[in-house]
Amino acid sequence: MAGNDDAKRRGLLIVHTGDGKGKTTAALGLALRALGHGMRVLVIQFIKGPWRAGEHHMAERLQPDLEIIATGTGFVSPDVREWPPEALQAVRDGWALARERVLAGAADVIILDEINYVLHWGALPLDEVLEVLWQRPAGVHVVLTGRDAPPELIEAADLVTEMRALKHPHEQGVKAQRGIEY
């Protein structure tokens, strides 16, 4: 980690949740701030699939300091009673990678994008995720995003922000905008 007073700091556990837009955007803003201070950032996306959003293009420019890995197969409806096997396997593979990288302290800031969804839907065991978060190296900040963060995760976190939807262009039939939603 960069800075003179790093010995006085500890890695924070940060949660961005709620039904409003901006959870991933806030986490990426934090990533940009960290990069500006010479920190390394890793983003693992649990649901976003193989398409390339704007943040992926930017990460190419900022390598090796910013790495973004999309491990998902694409969005899974919250109404689905049983996850498609390929989506569930992608979540498990993404978690294996995240677990390894978090425990190794592979970056100063590690963003587990959309993991709250996966936890809420039961695709990963919450106890295992919390155990890994508690075992992470002392200086590693971890940010978890997604709707429906479990209460246990909120309790464990140092900082929790809830995004609340007040108005969204989608409600007026406006499609997702490049550079804004993706």
C-alpha positions as CSV (number, residue, x, y, z in Angstrom):
1,M,0.0,0.0,0.0
2,A,1.1,3.5,-0.7
3,G,1.6,6.2,1.9
4,N,3.6,6.9,5.0
5,D,1.0,6.0,7.6
6,D,0.1,2.6,6.3
7,A,1.1,0.8,9.5
8,K,-1.7,2.7,11.3
9,R,-4.3,1.6,8.8
10,R,-6.3,-1.6,8.4
11,G,-8.1,-2.9,5.5
12,L,-11.8,-2.0,5.5
13,L,-14.8,-4.2,4.6
14,I,-17.1,-2.0,2.5
15,V,-20.6,-2.9,1.3
16,H,-22.6,-1.1,-1.4
17,T,-26.1,-2.5,-1.5
18,G,-29.7,-1.4,-2.2
19,D,-32.1,-1.3,-5.1
20,G,-30.7,1.9,-6.7
21,K,-28.2,2.2,-9.5
22,G,-24.6,3.0,-8.6
23,K,-23.2,0.2,-6.5
24,T,-20.6,-0.9,-9.0
25,T,-20.1,2.6,-10.2
26,A,-19.3,3.7,-6.6
27,A,-16.9,0.8,-6.2
28,L,-15.1,1.7,-9.4
29,G,-14.9,5.3,-8.3
30,L,-13.2,4.0,-5.1
31,A,-10.9,2.0,-7.4
32,L,-9.9,5.1,-9.3
33,R,-9.1,6.9,-6.1
34,A,-7.0,4.0,-4.9
35,L,-5.1,3.9,-8.2
36,G,-4.4,7.6,-7.8
37,H,-2.6,6.8,-4.6
38,G,-0.4,4.0,-6.1
39,M,-2.6,1.1,-4.9
40,R,-3.3,-2.0,-6.9
41,V,-7.0,-2.9,-7.5
42,L,-8.6,-6.2,-8.5
43,V,-12.2,-6.5,-9.5
44,I,-13.9,-9.9,-9.8
45,Q,-17.4,-9.7,-11.3
46,F,-19.6,-12.6,-10.3
47,I,-22.6,-12.2,-12.6
48,K,-21.5,-10.0,-15.5
49,G,-20.7,-12.2,-18.5
50,P,-18.3,-12.1,-21.4
51,W,-19.5,-8.8,-22.9
52,R,-17.1,-5.9,-22.4
53,A,-18.3,-2.9,-20.5
54,G,-16.5,0.4,-20.4
55,E,-14.6,-0.5,-17.2
56,H,-13.0,-3.4,-19.1
57,H,-11.6,-1.1,-21.8
58,M,-10.2,1.3,-19.1
59,A,-8.7,-1.6,-17.2
60,E,-6.6,-2.5,-20.2
61,R,-5.1,1.0,-20.1
62,L,-4.3,0.8,-16.4
63,Q,-2.8,-2.7,-16.3
64,P,-1.2,-4.1,-14.2
65,D,-2.5,-1.8,-11.5
66,L,-6.1,-2.5,-12.3
67,E,-7.3,-5.9,-13.2
68,I,-11.0,-6.8,-13.9
69,I,-12.1,-10.4,-14.3
70,A,-15.7,-11.2,-15.3
71,T,-16.4,-14.7,-14.1
72,G,-20.2,-14.8,-14.7
73,T,-22.4,-16.1,-17.5
74,G,-24.7,-13.1,-17.5
75,F,-27.7,-12.0,-15.5
76,V,-29.8,-14.6,-13.7
77,S,-33.3,-13.7,-12.8
78,P,-34.0,-13.3,-9.1
79,D,-37.2,-15.2,-9.7
80,V,-35.4,-18.3,-10.8
81,R,-35.9,-21.1,-8.3
82,E,-32.8,-23.1,-9.4
83,W,-29.8,-21.6,-11.0
84,P,-28.8,-22.9,-14.4
85,P,-25.8,-25.3,-13.8
86,E,-23.4,-23.3,-16.0
87,A,-24.2,-20.1,-14.0
88,L,-23.8,-21.9,-10.7
89,Q,-20.5,-23.3,-11.8
90,A,-19.3,-19.9,-12.9
91,V,-20.1,-18.5,-9.5
92,R,-18.2,-21.3,-7.8
93,D,-15.2,-20.8,-10.1
94,G,-15.4,-17.1,-9.5
95,W,-15.4,-17.6,-5.8
96,A,-12.4,-20.0,-5.9
97,L,-10.5,-17.3,-7.7
98,A,-11.7,-14.6,-5.3
99,R,-10.9,-16.7,-2.3
100,E,-7.4,-17.3,-3.5
101,R,-6.7,-13.7,-4.4
102,V,-8.2,-12.3,-1.2
103,L,-6.2,-14.6,1.0
104,A,-3.0,-13.9,-0.9
105,G,-3.5,-10.2,-0.6
106,A,-3.2,-10.0,-4.4
107,A,-4.2,-6.3,-4.4
108,D,-4.6,-3.4,-2.0
109,V,-8.3,-3.1,-2.9
110,I,-10.4,-6.1,-4.0
111,I,-13.9,-5.5,-5.3
112,L,-16.2,-8.5,-5.3
113,D,-18.8,-7.1,-7.7
114,E,-22.3,-8.5,-7.5
115,I,-21.4,-11.0,-4.8
116,N,-24.3,-9.8,-2.6
117,Y,-26.7,-11.1,-5.2
118,V,-25.1,-14.5,-5.2
119,L,-25.1,-14.7,-1.4
120,H,-28.7,-13.6,-1.2
121,W,-29.8,-16.2,-3.7
122,G,-27.8,-18.9,-1.9
123,A,-25.4,-19.7,-4.7
124,L,-22.4,-19.3,-2.3
125,P,-22.3,-20.1,1.5
126,L,-22.3,-16.9,3.4
127,D,-20.3,-18.4,6.3
128,E,-17.5,-19.4,4.0
129,V,-17.3,-15.9,2.4
130,L,-17.3,-14.2,5.8
131,E,-14.5,-16.6,7.0
132,V,-12.3,-15.6,4.1
133,L,-13.0,-11.9,4.6
134,W,-11.9,-12.3,8.3
135,Q,-8.8,-14.2,7.2
136,R,-7.6,-11.6,4.6
137,P,-4.3,-9.9,5.1
138,A,-4.6,-6.9,7.5
139,G,-4.1,-4.1,4.9
140,V,-6.5,-5.4,2.2
141,H,-9.6,-3.4,1.6
142,V,-12.6,-5.5,0.2
143,V,-15.6,-4.0,-1.4
144,L,-18.8,-6.1,-1.9
145,T,-21.5,-4.9,-4.2
146,G,-25.0,-5.9,-5.2
147,R,-28.6,-5.8,-4.0
148,D,-29.8,-7.6,-0.9
149,A,-26.6,-7.8,1.1
150,P,-27.2,-10.3,3.9
151,P,-27.7,-8.8,7.4
152,E,-24.6,-10.8,8.6
153,L,-22.5,-9.1,6.0
154,I,-23.8,-5.7,6.8
155,E,-23.1,-6.3,10.5
156,A,-19.5,-7.5,9.7
157,A,-18.8,-4.5,7.5
158,D,-16.9,-1.3,8.5
159,L,-18.8,0.9,6.0
160,V,-22.2,0.2,4.4
161,T,-23.9,2.4,1.8
162,E,-27.4,1.7,0.6
163,M,-28.3,3.0,-2.9
164,R,-32.0,3.8,-3.1
165,A,-33.9,4.0,-6.4
166,L,-35.8,7.3,-6.7
167,K,-36.0,7.6,-10.4
168,H,-34.4,5.8,-13.4
169,P,-34.7,6.4,-17.2
170,H,-35.5,2.7,-17.6
171,E,-38.9,3.5,-16.1
172,Q,-39.6,5.7,-19.1
173,G,-38.5,3.0,-21.5
174,V,-35.0,4.4,-22.1
175,K,-32.5,1.7,-22.8
176,A,-29.2,1.3,-20.9
177,Q,-26.7,3.9,-22.1
178,R,-23.1,3.1,-23.1
179,G,-20.8,4.8,-20.7
180,I,-23.5,5.2,-18.0
181,E,-24.9,1.8,-17.3
182,Y,-22.2,-0.3,-19.0
